Amino acid sequence: MRFFGRTRIGLVLLSLFLLTGSPATHAWGWEAHKLVCAVAEKKLTPQARKLVNRWLENAADLEGGVLSFPDACLWPDKVKYGTRKSTYEHHFINVPDDAIRVDLNRDCAAADCIAIGIQRSLSYLSGEASGDRAATRQAAALRFLGHYIGDLHQPLHVGNASDWGGNKIRVNWLGKKTNLHALWDYEMPEKMNLRYPDSVLFLANIDVTSNGSVVAWMNESLDLARSNAYVSIDGNEIEGGDTINAEYFEKNKPIIIKRIAQAATRLARLLNEIADGDRPVALHLRPAD
């Protein structure tokens, strides 16, 4: 749920938590989440930009108060262990190791996964807010949607159930110990020097499609997890204790860049559709065949 921390001390603390923490999937690093929402903001229609600004301004009663859109998209990671514990499972979906596609009936049977978080956010944002409570709920829904769409595009957020999306696979990287999920969340993006706001224009100019449903985007991540994230450069499955080499890093750099750009473009599409009066809730969340 984030690319790299704000300070080197923060990054060290977050990395330690990733090594010792619970099964949860940690997200694209903070820089990546900010980039997703900043690039999406540049792709909004005037009507959508006006709507998003209104939702941002309605956040006075939320933790942190009124924030910019890039900063607001970090908020869901800050509250999932505290005031919003019920949203913890909404940052990922685990898939059986032998499954080749996401099946919401199987993989989200308890209605606790990233698809539910996205659907709930879209539903709140697509309706009219009557009263202060509903307006604050929409402000929170915008933050969650921006964050979850970013999470969804990190391949290991749709990873194997047995290893918690790579969190249980300890690996060596540049002389230090980490895990496979943290490698994709923080370590490789940091090495690529992807930063907010410096990388916004670069990512905004990448031509990617916004087509497809949320489930289709999940399956893209699952495919990339299986073909790239879990596989070493020689085609073998990565195991605990393996060392991640430079070839693996170079192979996956374009994937990381493309997934951030796709997340931003698709987030903008959803917000533009809502501003146009569409309700992209049921339309984009269909169970797998």
HELIX and SHEET records of a PDB file:
HELIX    1   1 ARG A    8  THR A   20  1                                  13    
HELIX    2   2 TRP A   30  LYS A   42  1                                  13    
HELIX    3   3 PRO A   46  GLU A   57  1                                  12    
HELIX    4   4 ASN A   58  ASP A   61  5                                   4    
HELIX    5   5 PHE A   69  ALA A   72  1                                   4    
HELIX    6   6 TRP A   75  VAL A   79  1                                   5    
HELIX    7   7 LYS A   85  HIS A   91  5                                   7    
HELIX    8   8 LEU A  104  ASP A  107  1                                   4    
HELIX    9   9 ILE A  114  SER A  126  1                                  13    
HELIX   10  10 ASP A  132  LEU A  152  1                                  21    
HELIX   11  11 PRO A  155  VAL A  158  5                                   4    
HELIX   12  12 LEU A  180  ALA A  182  1                                   3    
HELIX   13  13 LEU A  183  GLU A  187  3                                   5    
HELIX   14  14 MET A  188  MET A  192  1                                   5    
HELIX   15  15 VAL A  200  ALA A  204  1                                   5    
HELIX   16  16 VAL A  214  LEU A  224  1                                  11    
HELIX   17  17 ALA A  225  ALA A  229  3                                   5    
HELIX   18  18 ALA A  246  ALA A  275  1                                  30    
HELIX   19  19 PRO A  280  HIS A  284  1                                   5    
SHEET    1   A 2 ARG A 170  TRP A 173  0                                        
SHEET    2   A 2 LYS A 176  ASN A 179 -1                                        
END                                                                             
